Amino acid sequence: MLTRLAIFQGRVLEGQEAAMRAYVEEVLAPLWRQFDGAEDVRVMFAVEQDDGGPDIPLILAITYPDRAAMARALDSPARYESRDLLPAFFATYLDGSLHHYLMDTDASA
């Protein structure tokens, strides 16, 4: 199993916390859940963090059974649609950047 993380790092623009969450839940998350081959899609919003740690208000975690399924997802229309929405998402809600990580997921846990 593989889990691809999208780490949204940065500061939510002042007064945009609720609007950002609503946009993710109503627009982006439904697209992410349409990625072909995805077995589990988790959208996580920050609650608290260690002092001095980087601001990470949002993490997307999508688990795939293998690289072939992940490749299908990365080539799916929903992925391209969601990716095209990200520049406006950052301009409206988040002063930051996006980082992706691919993790080997322990299926026995």
Secondary structure, 3 states (H helix, E strand, C coil): CEEEEEEEEEEECCCCHHHHHHHHHHHHHHHHCCCCCCCEEEEEECCCCCCCCCCCCEEEEEEECCHHHHHHHHCCHHHHHHHHHHHHHHHHHEEEEEEEEEEECCCCC
